[in-house]
Amino acid sequence: MKMSLQKVNCMSARILVVDDEPQFERLIVRRLRKPVREGQYHFVFAADGVEALEKIDSEEEFDMVLADINMPRMDGLTLLAKLKEKRPLLKVVIVSAYGDMKNIRTAMNRGAFDFVIKPIDFADLEITIEKTLDEVRLLQQIEKTKELSVQNARLEELNRLKTQFFTNISHEFRTPLTIVTGMADQIEGNDKARRLIRRNAEDLLQLVNRILELQKLDAGHMQLELVQDNVVKYMEYLIESYHSLAASRNIQLHTLSNESVILMDYDAEKIKHIIGNLLSNAIKFTSEGGHIYLQINKQFREDGQFLQLSVKDTGVGIAEDELPHIFNRFYQTKAQSESFRTRQGQGTGIGLALTKELTELMGGSIRVESQEGKGSRFELNFPIRNEAVLQQATSYAALPSLVEAPEVGQEGGARLASDGPSLLIIEDNPDVAEYLSACLQDAYQLSIVADGQEGIDKALELIPDIIISDVMLPSKDGFEICATLKNDERSSHIPIILLTAKADMDSRIGGLSQGADAYLTKPFNEKELRIILRNLLAVRKKMHERYAAELKAADRPAPSADPSLAREDAFLQKVRLTLEARLSDPDFGIPQLCRAIQMSRSQLHNKLKALTGVSTSIFIRNLRLKKARQLLENSDLNVSEAAYDVGFKDPNYFSRLFLEAYGFSPSKVRK
């Protein structure tokens, strides 16, 4: 049964007095006139239990009942029993004649809250009323807490269902968006319509991704992935990705900092989103010839040290009355609405809301200053903490050799790990090259050049295990590097990752069509880059395991069904035929093979090592052993004759190598 109580702490307490003696009503009015006049109490009178029940049913709720025991028609004990059925939480104080202890005990056993003995001491009565009302207030608070708890539970369930709904529908959007984008490329004849469809589909996909991020925040599922690193270098790397976009609109982008190293904990992905959103907005709402400044400072305050980032532009600004609302979800300023109408960029009111929530998730704060027509300044403050694991792969402060290293592209620009695959970086931006170096120097032997043609020359000289190249480069761009190296048999096997600020689909397709094995847009995710590198190297490892197995197999290998290996099959076939033509000549070795196929010793070594996992000398030896096995299985030659026929001078040495290679002696091959 639902209980309803008056809020006695903020209005008159309604008290029902039930007594058949008229003088009792007059005494109550006279003796308690002060609290009545001051609005503390409001008394309602009934002559017996029947009238009392009628008033309870017809009038608004009472806070307490003061009832005599002895009354006509319905006495106080009967009234108490009925009230327990109708209003089980209503507090009842029983009034009884002096010495009527049996009735008092009965009343207390039936649930009376308290009792007052006649003749009444009105001071004591007032204390009893206040004690009873205090209990009512406590019950009100308990009831309110219960109601709030139920409401909170309902709100949490509604929020969960809302979150699940948005998450599900956002995921569902991805499939039709993928189809729309794919079918747009199949439309013939109208390039403008195709680009329009694709652009709007990509905008919608970005909106879906932002909604998913917001839902993860709402659901409390978004976690921080903190690293301890030099945030200044990371910020310089991030802003480099926006220079080309700013330049395309004739806007100058500046980075200012009073520190070269600020070592602190931060979440790289969330910082990238925050700064990316602020820079994109600044570029969108700044006219040609304008300026944008990213300021990086270290602030010392009483409550600790803080990283202060500010993005300031000379753009259209924000009206004063709009400033309090710009971080609200789905709020659009007049400038955003105008931008939408003129198709300069479609705002959704989600970007800044997500930026604020990500900032606060990292313990930071964000504020904005703006003047309409003169530009805006967004300021972020993050506490500087040093609790996360220090990232040796990316920590500039912990790697002073990176700061003192030679200029990118100069002699000595290689930074080598003690072991690991060799990696050539072709990047003309020093900040990006430095960042890549810091990310990867722990696991790869690095060589760094800053010019496209120099990158091609260095790749053909070193034959590295893998290459990362920017697209926009001096002399030769990334597409030309791909085309050149993928069509040269010396380097065709090398995986190439193109890294660029151009994120449009045409650029991605252009890079992949030139033979790039992967395409990453700036700013990239370090973990993603490392995974791509590992996966590409794993593919190459499987390739050289295949070729190594074929080299030992008794039969001649069949051409690969994989078109990507056709060039490598042709190269190995060329090497095999060259060797087989001179296999019986014991003096035909590495120098002669290099001259015959027109490769340097190091180029041939690196190429064969990448394809088969073995050096040139082992490759030649294994081919001789394979040919000897074929002779022993298919001719009448004895072991010594077979050994001499494939270029071995010592039959005993040949037998030992044969046993190591195949696990049985050559004499057992003879039937």
C-alpha positions in Angstrom: 0.0 0.0 0.0 1.4 3.3 -1.0 2.1 5.8 1.8 1.7 9.6 1.2 3.0 12.0 3.9 2.8 15.8 4.2 6.1 17.6 4.1 5.9 18.8 7.7 9.3 20.5 7.6 8.2 23.1 5.1 4.4 23.6 5.9 1.9 23.3 8.7 1.6 19.8 10.2 -2.0 18.6 9.8 -3.1 16.9 13.0 -6.5 15.1 13.3 -7.9 15.4 16.9 -10.6 12.8 17.8 -12.5 13.4 21.0 -16.2 13.6 22.0 -15.7 16.3 24.6 -16.2 19.8 23.1 -14.1 21.5 25.8 -11.1 19.4 24.7 -11.2 21.1 21.3 -11.4 24.5 22.9 -8.4 23.7 25.2 -6.3 22.6 22.2 -7.1 25.8 20.3 -6.4 28.0 23.3 -3.4 26.3 24.7 -1.6 25.7 21.4 -2.6 29.0 19.7 1.0 30.2 19.3 2.3 27.3 17.1 -1.1 27.5 15.3 -0.7 31.2 14.6 2.9 30.7 13.5 1.8 28.1 11.1 3.4 25.1 12.7 0.2 23.2 13.4 -3.1 22.9 11.6 -5.8 21.0 13.7 -8.8 19.3 12.3 -11.4 17.9 14.8 -13.7 14.9 14.8 -16.2 13.8 17.6 -15.7 10.1 17.2 -14.0 7.3 15.2 -16.6 7.2 12.5 -16.3 11.0 11.8 -12.5 10.6 11.9 -12.5 7.9 9.2 -14.7 10.1 7.0 -12.4 13.1 7.3 -9.4 10.9 6.5 -11.1 9.6 3.4 -12.4 13.0 2.2 -9.6 15.4 3.1 -6.0 15.6 2.2 -3.5 13.5 4.1 -2.8 14.0 7.9 0.6 13.8 9.5 -0.6 12.4 12.8 -3.8 11.5 14.8 -4.5 12.4 18.4 -7.4 10.1 19.5 -9.2 9.5 22.8 -10.0 5.9 23.8 -13.6 6.3 25.2 -15.9 7.7 22.4 -19.4 6.9 21.2 -20.1 5.0 17.9 -16.4 4.0 17.5 -13.9 4.1 20.3 -10.2 4.9 19.9 -9.0 1.3 19.9 -11.4 0.4 17.1 -10.3 3.5 15.2 -6.6 2.5 15.7 -7.3 -1.0 14.2 -9.0 0.5 11.2 -6.3 3.1 10.6 -3.7 0.3 10.6 -5.6 -1.2 7.7 -6.2 2.1 5.8 -3.1 4.1 6.7 -0.5 1.6 8.2 2.2 4.3 8.4 0.1 7.0 9.9 1.3 7.8 13.5 -1.5 7.7 16.2 -1.1 9.1 19.7 -3.8 7.7 22.2 -5.3 10.0 24.9 -6.5 8.0 27.9 -8.0 8.8 31.4 -5.6 8.5 34.3 -5.2 4.9 35.5 -6.6 3.3 32.3 -3.4 1.2 31.9 -5.1 -1.8 30.4 -6.4 0.2 27.5 -3.0 1.9 27.1 -1.2 -1.4 26.9 -3.8 -2.7 24.4 -3.3 0.5 22.3 0.5 0.2 22.3 0.3 -3.5 21.3 -2.0 -2.5 18.4 0.6 0.0 17.1 0.0 3.3 18.8 3.0 5.5 18.5 2.6 7.1 22.0 0.0 8.0 24.6 -1.0 11.0 26.6 -2.8 10.8 30.0 -5.7 13.0 31.1 -5.8 15.5 32.6 -3.5 16.7 29.9 -0.2 18.6 30.6 -0.1 20.7 27.4 3.7 21.2 27.7 4.0 17.5 27.6 1.5 17.3 24.8 3.5 19.7 22.7 6.7 17.6 23.3 4.8 14.5 22.3 3.5 16.1 19.1 7.0 17.2 18.2 8.5 13.8 18.9 5.7 12.2 16.7 6.4 14.7 13.9 10.1 14.0 14.1 9.3 10.4 13.4 7.1 11.5 10.5 9.9 13.5 9.1 12.2 10.5 9.3 9.7 8.4 7.5 9.3 11.0 4.9 13.1 11.0 4.3 13.2 7.2 4.2 10.3 7.2 1.7 11.9 9.8 -0.4 15.1 7.8 -0.5 13.2 4.7 -1.5 11.4 6.6 -4.3 14.7 8.2 -5.5 16.3 4.7 -5.4 13.5 3.3 -7.6 13.7 6.3 -9.9 17.5 6.0 -10.2 17.1 2.3 -11.0 14.5 3.1 -13.7 16.7 5.8 -15.1 19.7 3.5 -15.1 17.7 0.9 -16.9 16.4 3.5 -19.4 20.0 4.7 -19.9 21.2 1.2 -20.5 18.5 0.5 -23.0 19.2 3.9 -24.7 22.9 3.2 -24.8 22.3 -0.3 -26.2 19.8 1.1 -28.8 22.3 3.7 -30.0 25.1 1.3 -30.1 23.1 -1.3 -32.0 21.7 1.2 -34.5 25.2 2.8 -35.0 26.7 -0.6 -35.7 23.8 -1.3 -38.1 24.6 1.9 -40.0 28.0 0.7 -40.9 26.8 -2.1 -43.3 24.6 0.1 -45.5 27.3 2.8 -45.4 29.9 0.4 -46.7 27.5 -0.7 -49.4 26.7 2.9 -50.4 30.4 3.8 -50.5 31.2 0.7 -52.5 28.3 1.2 -55.0 29.2 4.9 -55.5 32.5 3.7 -57.0 30.5 1.6 -59.5 28.5 4.5 -60.8 29.8 5.3 -64.3 29.9 8.7 -66.0 29.3 11.2 -63.2 32.4 11.7 -61.2 30.9 14.7 -59.3 27.9 12.6 -58.1 30.2 9.7 -57.1 32.4 12.0 -55.1 29.3 13.6 -53.4 27.9 10.3 -52.4 31.2 9.0 -51.1 31.9 12.2 -49.1 28.5 12.2 -47.5 28.7 8.5 -46.7 32.1 9.1 -45.1 30.7 12.0 -43.1 27.9 9.9 -41.9 30.3 7.1 -40.9 32.4 9.6 -38.9 29.2 10.7 -37.1 28.4 7.1 -36.3 31.8 6.6 -34.9 31.4 9.7 -32.7 28.1 8.5 -31.4 29.7 5.2 -30.5 32.4 7.0 -28.6 29.8 9.0 -26.7 27.9 5.9 -25.8 31.0 4.2 -24.6 31.6 7.3 -22.4 28.1 7.2 -21.1 28.2 3.5 -20.3 31.5 4.0 -18.5 33.2 1.5 -20.9 35.9 3.9 -22.2 39.2 3.3 -20.5 42.4 5.3 -20.4 45.5 3.8 -22.0 48.2 5.9 -20.4 51.8 6.1 -21.5 54.6 8.2 -20.0 56.3 10.1 -22.8 57.4 13.5 -24.1 54.1 15.0 -25.0 55.7 18.0 -26.7 57.2 15.8 -29.5 53.9 14.0 -29.8 52.0 17.3 -30.2 54.5 18.5 -32.9 53.9 15.2 -34.7 50.1 15.6 -34.5 50.0 19.2 -35.8 52.2 18.2 -38.8 49.3 16.3 -40.2 47.2 19.4 -40.5 49.7 21.6 -42.3 48.6 20.4 -45.8 45.0 21.0 -45.0 45.7 24.5 -43.6 48.0 25.3 -46.6 45.2 24.3 -49.1 43.1 27.1 -47.6 46.0 29.6 -47.4 46.1 29.4 -43.6 49.3 29.5 -41.6 49.6 26.9 -38.8 52.1 27.7 -35.9 53.4 25.6 -33.0 54.7 27.5 -30.0 56.2 26.0 -26.9 58.3 27.2 -23.9 59.5 23.6 -23.3 61.2 21.1 -25.6 60.5 18.2 -23.2 57.4 17.6 -21.0 57.5 14.0 -19.7 54.0 13.0 -18.5 51.2 10.4 -18.6 48.8 10.8 -21.5 46.4 8.8 -23.7 47.7 9.2 -27.2 44.5 8.3 -29.0 42.4 10.6 -26.9 44.8 13.5 -27.2 44.8 13.0 -30.9 41.0 13.2 -31.0 40.9 16.3 -28.8 43.6 18.3 -30.7 42.3 17.0 -34.1 38.8 18.3 -33.4 40.0 21.7 -32.3 42.4 22.1 -35.2 39.8 20.9 -37.7 37.3 23.4 -36.4 39.9 26.2 -36.4 40.8 25.5 -40.0 37.1 25.3 -41.0 36.1 28.6 -39.4 39.3 30.7 -40.3 39.3 32.6 -43.6 42.1 32.6 -46.2 45.2 34.4 -45.0 44.4 33.7 -41.3 46.5 32.1 -38.6 46.1 29.3 -36.2 48.4 28.8 -33.1 48.9 25.7 -31.1 50.6 26.8 -27.8 52.2 24.2 -25.5 53.2 25.4 -22.0 54.1 23.9 -18.6 52.3 25.7 -15.8 53.3 25.6 -12.1 50.5 26.1 -9.6 49.9 25.6 -5.9 48.1 22.3 -6.6 50.8 20.9 -8.9 52.2 21.1 -12.5 49.9 21.2 -15.5 50.2 20.9 -19.2 48.5 23.8 -20.8 47.4 23.5 -24.5 45.7 26.2 -26.4 44.4 26.4 -29.9 43.9 30.0 -31.0 42.6 31.2 -34.4 41.8 34.4 -36.2 38.5 33.1 -37.5 34.9 34.1 -37.3 34.6 33.7 -33.5 31.6 32.7 -31.4 28.9 35.0 -30.2 28.9 35.8 -26.4 25.4 34.3 -25.8 26.5 31.0 -27.5 29.6 30.4 -25.4 27.9 28.7 -22.5 26.3 26.1 -24.8 29.1 25.1 -27.2 30.1 22.0 -25.2 26.4 20.8 -25.1 25.6 17.8 -27.3 24.1 18.6 -30.6 24.3 22.4 -30.1 25.3 24.3 -33.2 26.5 27.9 -33.3 25.4 30.3 -35.9 28.7 29.8 -37.7 28.2 26.1 -37.8 24.7 26.4 -39.1 25.9 28.8 -41.8 28.7 26.4 -42.6 26.1 23.7 -43.0 23.9 25.8 -45.3 26.9 26.8 -47.5 28.1 23.1 -47.6 31.6 24.2 -46.3 31.4 21.5 -43.6 28.6 19.8 -41.8 28.6 20.3 -38.1 26.7 18.0 -35.8 27.3 19.5 -32.4 29.0 16.2 -31.2 32.7 17.1 -31.8 33.1 19.6 -29.0 30.9 17.6 -26.6 33.1 14.6 -27.1 36.2 16.7 -26.8 35.1 18.0 -23.4 34.2 14.6 -22.1 37.5 13.0 -23.3 39.4 15.9 -21.6 37.6 15.4 -18.3 38.1 11.6 -18.6 41.8 12.4 -18.5 41.4 14.6 -15.4 41.7 17.8 -17.5 39.6 20.9 -18.1 38.7 22.9 -21.1 37.4 26.5 -21.5 36.9 28.9 -24.4 37.4 32.6 -25.0 36.0 34.1 -28.2 34.9 37.4 -29.7 32.7 37.4 -32.7 34.6 38.4 -35.9 38.0 38.2 -34.1 38.6 34.5 -33.5 38.5 32.0 -30.6 40.9 30.5 -28.1 40.4 27.0 -26.6 42.5 26.3 -23.5 43.0 22.8 -22.1 44.8 22.0 -18.8 45.9 18.5 -17.9 47.6 17.5 -14.6 51.2 16.4 -15.1 51.6 12.9 -13.6 54.4 10.4 -13.9 52.8 7.1 -12.8 52.5 5.1 -16.1 55.2 2.9 -17.5 57.9 4.9 -19.2 57.8 4.1 -22.9 61.3 3.4 -23.9 60.2 3.1 -27.6 58.8 6.7 -27.6 60.3 8.5 -24.7 62.4 11.3 -26.0 63.5 12.4 -22.6 64.8 8.9 -21.9 66.6 8.7 -25.2 69.0 11.6 -25.4 70.7 10.0 -28.4 67.6 10.8 -30.5 68.0 14.5 -29.7 71.7 14.5 -30.6 71.3 12.4 -33.7 72.4 13.8 -37.1 69.9 15.6 -39.3 67.6 13.3 -41.2 69.0 12.4 -44.6 72.6 13.3 -43.6 75.4 10.7 -43.4 75.0 8.7 -40.2 71.2 9.1 -40.3 70.8 5.4 -39.6 69.8 4.3 -36.0 70.4 0.7 -35.5 69.1 -1.7 -32.9 71.4 -4.5 -31.8 69.3 -6.9 -33.9 65.9 -7.1 -35.6 64.6 -6.6 -39.1 66.0 -3.7 -41.2 63.6 -0.8 -41.8 64.1 2.1 -44.1 62.1 5.3 -43.3 61.7 7.8 -46.1 60.2 11.0 -44.5 61.1 14.6 -45.1 59.5 16.0 -42.0 62.0 15.9 -39.1 59.3 15.7 -36.4 57.6 12.7 -38.0 60.9 11.0 -38.8 62.0 11.5 -35.2 58.7 10.2 -33.9 58.8 7.1 -36.1 62.4 6.5 -35.0 61.5 6.7 -31.4 58.5 4.4 -31.9 60.4 1.7 -33.7 64.1 1.9 -32.9 63.8 -0.7 -30.1 62.7 -3.4 -32.5 64.2 -2.5 -35.9 67.5 -1.5 -37.5 66.6 1.9 -38.8 67.9 3.9 -41.8 66.3 7.3 -42.4 66.4 9.5 -45.5 64.4 12.6 -46.4 64.3 12.5 -50.2 62.3 10.2 -52.6 65.2 9.5 -55.0 67.6 9.0 -52.1 65.1 6.6 -50.6 65.1 4.6 -53.9 68.9 4.5 -54.0 69.1 3.6 -50.3 66.6 0.8 -50.7 68.5 -0.7 -53.7 71.7 -0.4 -51.8 70.5 -2.0 -48.5 67.6 -4.2 -49.6 65.9 -3.6 -46.3 63.3 -6.0 -44.8 60.6 -3.3 -44.9 60.1 0.3 -45.9 57.9 3.2 -44.5 57.6 6.1 -46.9 55.7 9.4 -46.9 53.7 10.2 -50.0 54.7 13.9 -50.4 58.4 13.9 -50.8 61.1 15.9 -52.7 62.4 14.4 -56.0 60.2 11.3 -56.1 56.9 10.9 -54.3 55.7 7.8 -52.4 53.8 6.5 -55.4 56.9 6.7 -57.6 59.0 5.0 -55.0 56.4 2.1 -54.9 56.3 1.8 -58.7 60.1 1.8 -59.0 60.9 -0.6 -56.2 58.1 -3.0 -56.9 59.2 -3.3 -60.5 62.8 -3.9 -59.8 63.7 -7.6 -59.1 66.2 -6.5 -56.5 63.6 -4.9 -54.3 60.2 -6.2 -55.5 59.8 -8.4 -52.4 60.2 -5.5 -49.9 56.9 -4.6 -48.1 56.2 -0.9 -48.4 53.9 1.1 -46.1 52.8 4.5 -47.3 52.3 7.1 -44.6 50.5 10.3 -45.5 48.2 13.1 -44.3 46.0 12.4 -47.4 43.1 10.3 -46.1 40.9 10.4 -49.1 40.0 7.2 -50.9 41.5 8.2 -54.2 44.9 8.6 -52.6 44.6 5.2 -50.8 43.6 3.4 -54.0 46.4 5.2 -55.8 49.0 4.0 -53.3 47.8 0.4 -53.2 47.6 0.2 -57.0 51.3 1.1 -57.2 52.1 -1.9 -55.0 52.0 -0.5 -51.5 51.3 -3.2 -49.0 49.6 -0.9 -46.5 48.4 2.7 -46.3 48.3 4.6 -43.1 47.0 8.2 -42.6 48.6 10.7 -40.3 48.3 11.0 -37.4 48.6 7.2 -37.1 48.2 4.9 -34.2 51.6 3.5 -33.0 50.1 0.2 -32.0 48.4 -0.2 -35.4 51.7 0.6 -37.1 53.6 -2.0 -35.1 50.9 -4.6 -35.8 51.0 -3.9 -39.6 54.8 -4.1 -39.5 54.7 -7.5 -37.7 52.0 -8.8 -40.0 53.9 -7.9 -43.2 57.1 -9.5 -41.8 55.1 -12.6 -40.9 53.8 -12.9 -44.5 57.4 -12.6 -45.7 58.5 -15.2 -43.2 55.9 -17.6 -44.5 57.1 -16.8 -48.0 60.8 -17.7 -47.3 59.7 -20.8 -45.4 57.9 -21.9 -48.6 60.9 -21.2 -50.8 63.3 -22.8 -48.3 61.2 -26.0 -48.3 61.1 -26.0 -52.1 64.9 -25.7 -52.2 65.2 -29.0 -50.2 62.4 -30.9 -52.0 63.4 -33.5 -54.5 61.0 -32.3 -57.2 61.2 -29.0 -59.1 58.8 -26.5 -57.5 55.6 -25.6 -59.3 54.9 -21.9 -60.0 52.9 -20.3 -57.2 49.2 -19.6 -57.7 49.6 -16.3 -55.8 50.1 -13.6 -58.5 52.0 -11.4 -55.9 54.7 -14.1 -55.9 55.1 -14.4 -59.7 58.0 -11.9 -59.8 59.8 -13.7 -56.9 59.2 -17.1 -58.5 60.7 -15.7 -61.7 63.7 -14.3 -59.9 64.5 -17.6 -58.1 64.0 -19.5 -61.3 66.5 -17.2 -62.9 69.0 -17.8 -60.1 68.4 -21.6 -60.2 68.9 -21.8 -64.0 72.1 -19.7 -63.8 73.5 -22.0 -61.1 72.4 -25.3 -62.8 74.2 -24.2 -66.0 77.5 -24.1 -64.0 76.8 -26.5 -61.2 79.6 -28.9 -62.0 82.2 -26.1 -61.8 83.5 -26.2 -58.3 84.9 -22.6 -58.7 81.5 -21.1 -59.7 80.5 -19.3 -56.5 79.1 -16.1 -55.2 81.1 -13.6 -57.2 80.4 -15.4 -60.5 76.7 -15.7 -59.6 76.5 -11.9 -58.8 78.0 -11.0 -62.1 75.7 -13.4 -64.0 72.5 -11.9 -62.6 73.9 -8.3 -62.3 73.5 -7.8 -58.6 76.0 -6.8 -55.9 77.0 -9.3 -53.3 75.0 -7.5 -50.6 71.9 -7.1 -52.8 71.9 -10.8 -53.7 72.4 -11.8 -50.1 69.6 -9.6 -48.8 67.2 -10.7 -51.5 67.8 -14.4 -51.0 67.7 -14.0 -47.3 64.3 -12.3 -47.5 62.9 -14.9 -49.9 64.4 -18.1 -48.5 65.8 -17.3 -45.1 69.3 -18.4 -46.0 72.4 -16.7 -47.2 73.7 -16.9 -50.8 76.4 -19.5 -49.9 73.8 -21.8 -48.2 71.4 -21.3 -51.1 74.1 -22.4 -53.6 75.1 -25.4 -51.4 71.5 -26.5 -50.9 70.9 -26.3 -54.7 74.0 -28.5 -55.3 72.7 -31.0 -52.7 69.3 -31.1 -54.2 70.7 -31.7 -57.7 72.9 -34.5 -56.3 69.9 -36.2 -54.7 68.1 -36.1 -58.1 71.1 -37.7 -59.8 71.4 -40.4 -57.1 67.7 -41.2 -57.5 67.4 -41.1 -61.3 70.9 -42.2 -62.6 73.5 -44.9 -62.2 76.1 -42.5 -60.7 77.6 -43.5 -57.4 78.0 -41.1 -54.5 81.5 -39.8 -55.4 80.5 -39.3 -59.1 77.3 -37.4 -58.0 79.4 -35.2 -55.7 81.9 -34.3 -58.4 79.0 -33.7 -60.9 77.5 -31.0 -58.7 80.8 -29.2 -57.9 82.0 -30.8 -54.7 85.7 -31.5 -54.6 85.6 -33.8 -51.5 83.0 -36.7 -51.5 83.4 -37.2 -47.7 82.5 -33.5 -47.1 79.6 -33.9 -49.6 78.3 -36.9 -47.6 78.4 -35.1 -44.3 76.5 -32.1 -45.7 74.0 -34.4 -47.4 73.3 -36.2 -44.1 72.8 -32.8 -42.3 70.4 -31.6 -45.0 68.2 -34.7 -45.5 68.7 -36.8 -42.3 70.1 -39.8 -44.2 73.3 -40.6 -46.0 73.6 -40.3 -49.8 74.4 -44.1 -50.0 70.9 -44.9 -48.8 69.4 -43.1 -51.8 70.8 -45.7 -54.1 68.3 -48.6 -54.6 
